């Protein structure tokens, strides 16, 4: 409301921001045409700038051990310019940001000051950019690259053989029963749909697009014993393989790659790099959001133009033209140009 009143009569553009925001400007350093983000503000945004999205936190692993972590976003040197591009508004000259395909947009990093063991990550919850993900498994691709498989909006359940249970994951309800269980595999029937045989750490995509992941099989071979299966249902599956593109629901996302830094036994850092797959444009009518996560966006509300100076060229009688009310240091003056 204050911005609207202050900009009355100017060419400011109204923009609605969902959630918290960080304005790329300092009280002592305004953002001007031609400036790059990193010349105006620090290249790093953290919990001081986005206290909810990038809050410091505590990760609790499968053994209930606690590990402190911090989050940050590293901004790239994107510049505010006038551009014209046939892929945006038919090539009309536009003020904003033109980001070429392949260029860096930003990096997101979660850094564990205390290092959780890789073996204890599975079945724990991991907060990334203000959203909770369930770690279904932690593994290695055989070339030394760590793989983390995450479920979004996941609900974890331990179910005994012969029982059924109704659980909620996200906004959906699921009725689940164990169809078959052995020492190494299990089948589940979920809302009437039977999964394939799943081993521990494997997932199955349900017909509604959700994923069920098998966490643990507690098998009893005795007639008097009851076997149990621990599983999780989530609205989407993310696979983070260090050095590769991120996969969402088994589809690769070329815009996002991940680097997982770890020792042979412990997790140190996860960095998600956002590169533009295609040309991107940030203007008063076009913002951009990080694919898959949709938690980080960049927007531009337009220039705040100062009061315009108008200089008129007029006739001065029948045989002269002049600059009318030309602004000089000591005041305005009429300046004859041609006699």
N, C-alpha and C positions, 0 to 999 in steps of 0.2 A: 504493500500500500504506500509506504514511504517512497519507494522507487518510482511508483506510478505518478505520485504527486510532483516529485522533483523533476520528472522528465516530461511533464505536460508540455505539449507543443513541439517536442523533439521527435527524432525518428527512432526512439527506443522500441524494442520488441518485447512483448510479454512472454514469459516462459514459466512453466510450472515444473518444479523439481520435486520428485518423489523421494522422501528419505532425507538423510543428512547430506550436506554438500560442503565443498571446500573451494572458496573463491580464489582463483589464481591471481592475487593482487595483494600488495602490502600497502599500509597506510602511507608509507614513505615512498613507495615505488608503484606507480600506476602502470597499467598494461596499455601500451600504445601500438598503433599500426606499425608493423615491421618487427615488433619484439618477438623473441622466442620465449616459451614458457620458462625455461631454465635461466633466463637472464632477469626474470622478474621475481621468481620464488625459488626456493631450494628444489633441487631435482627429486627430493624424497619427501613423500607425505606419509605420516604415521598417525599414532593414536592422538597426538596433539591436534591434528587437522581433521581426522574422521574418528572420533572417540568410540563410536559404536562399531562401524565396519572394520576398523583396524585396531580394535582393542587388544591390549595385552591379555594373555590368558594362561590357563593351566590345562595341560593335556593329561588325562588319566588313562593309563594303558590297561591292558587285560589283567595285570597283576595288582591293579589299584595303586600303582606308584604314580606320583605327580611330577610333571615336568613343565617348567615355565617356557613360554614362547612369546615372541613379538611378531608383529606384522607391519609391512610397509609396502608402498607403491613407489616405484621409481619412474618418474616422468621423463619423457624424451624431449628433444629440442624442437618441438613443433612451433612454427612461426605463424603469426597472424599477418596475412598478406591479402592483396587483391589478386584474384586469379580468374582465368576463364578456361573452362574445360568442357568439351563437347559432351562429356558424360554427366555434367551437372547443369541443369537449367538451360540446355541448348547452347552452352557456351557464353551465356550472358556474364559480363564482368561482375564478380561477387567478392565481398569481403568475408574472410573466414580462413579455414585451414584446409588445404588440399594435401592429402596424405597418399603418396604413391604406393602402388602394390608392392609388397615386400618390405616396406619401411616399418621400423619399430614404432609402436604406439606407446606401450608402457610395459613394465614388469611388476608382477606381484610376488612378494616373498614372505614366507612364514619361517622364522628362524627359531630353533630350539636351543635356548641357552643351556638347558639341561637336556641330555640326549637320550630319548627313549630307545629301548632295544627293538630292533626290527622284528624279532621273534614274538614280541609282546604287543604289536600294533593291532593285529586282527581282533575283531569284535569290540574295538574301542571306537569312540566318537571323536571326529576331528573337525574343528571349526575352521572354515576357509571363507574369508570375506563376509563374515557375519552369518554364514549358513552352516548348519550342522550336517556332516556326512558320516556315514557308518563305514568303517574300514572292514571290508569283507575278507580281504587277504593281503598278505605281503609276501612277495616272491622275487625271484631273480630270473632273467631271461637267458642265463647261461653265458652271457658275454660280460657279466659284471654290472649290468644295468638293473636297478631296483624297479619293481612293478608294484604299484598300489592299486587295488580295486576297491572303489567306493560306491556305496549306494546312497542315493538322495532320498530324504524323507523316510528313512527306513524304520521299521518296527521289528524288534527282536523277540522271538518266542521259543520256548522249550516245550515240546509237545510229546506226550507219551503215546506209545502204540495203543491203538484201540480208542483213543480219545479224538475229539474234534474241538476246534477253538475258533472263535470269531475275533479277528484282530483288525485294527485300523492303521493304515499307512497313508500319511498325507490326508487326503479327503475321501479315501476309498475304504470300504470294508471288505474283508476276505474271510471266508469260512474254510478252514484248513483241516485236513486229516492225513494221517500217514497211510499211504497205499501199500508200501513195501519197505522193509528195512533189513539190511544185512550188516556185516561188520565193516564193509567198505562203501556201500551205496544205499541210497534211499530214494523212494518216489513219494511225492506229495500230491494230493488232490486238493486243488484250490478253486473254490467256486465252481465245482464240477469239472474242472480241467486238470488232467493228470500230467505231471511233468515227466521228462525223461529220467532215467536213472542218474542220480547226481552223486559225485564224490564230494568230500569236504573241500570247500573253497570254490566249487563250481556254481554257475548261475544258469537260470532258465528264464527265457522271456515269455511272459504270459500274453494272452491274446489282447489284453487291454493296454499293452505296452509297458507294464510294470515288470520288475525283475524280482525273482526269488533266488536267494543265495543260501547254499547249505554250509553251515558253520561247523557243526560237530555232530558226530554219530556216537551215541552212548549205547552200544549194543550189548545185549544180554543173551547168551546162547542157552540159558537154562529155561526149562518149561515154566518154572515158577517166576522167572525174572521178566521184567518189562523193559523193552528197549525204548530209548528216547532219541529225538532228533531236535537239534537246535538250528533254527533257520531265521532268515531275515527277508522281509519284503520291502522294496523301495520303488519310488516312482521313476528312477532312472539309474543307469550304471555309468560311472566314470572310470576309465582305466588310465592311470598315469604311469607311463614308461619313461624312465629317465633317458633324455636324448632323443625323444620321438614326439610326434604330434599326439595330443590328447584324443582319446576316443570317448564319444558320448553315445550310449546305446548302440555300440558296435560300429559306429560310423566315425571315421577320422575327421578331426577339425583342423584344417590346414592353417587357420589363423593362430592356433594356440599350440605351443610346445612346452615341455616341462623338463627341468633339470632337478634331479633329486641327489643331494649331496649327503653322503653317509660314509661311515667307517665300515669295516667288515661286519660289525654287529649292531651299530647304532645309527639312528636317523639324526641328521644335523640341520638340514634346510631343504625346503621345497620352493622352487622359483618357477612361476608360470609366465612365459613370454608371449605377449600379444603382438603379432605382426599382421599387417594388413594383407589379406589374400588378394583383394581387389582394391581399386582406388576408393578412398574414403574421403568424405567431405563433412566438415563441421561448420555450420552456418547458422544464422538465426532461425532457419526453418528445417535444419537437419542436424541431429545429434547422433553419436555412435555409442554402442554398448558392447562390452566384452562378450563374445559368443559363449554359449554353454552356461556360464555362470550368471550372466546378466546382472551382476552386482555393481560393476563399475561402468560409469558413463562419462563422456565428455560432451559438454554443450557450450554454445556461445550465444549470448543474448543480444549481440549487436554493439555497434559503436555509440558512444555518447558524444555527439558532436557539439563543439562550442558554438556560441552565437556567430552567425554568418556576417561577414562584412560585404556590403554591396557597393561596387564601384561602377558608376554609369559613364558611358561615353555619349555625350550629347552635342548638339549643334550650339554654337555661340554666335548667333546672328547669321548672316548670309554667307560669310566667308571664313568661318573658323569652326573647328571642333575641339572639345575639351574633355578632360577627366573631371567629372563633377563630384565635389565633396570627397576628394582623394584624401585618405587618412595618412597624415604625417605625424611625426613625433610630437610636434607642438600644436597639433590640431588639424582640422580638415582644411583643404584649400582646393580651389578650382585651378586646374593646370591646362593651359592651351597647348594643343599638340600640333595643329596644322592651320596655317593661315592661307 
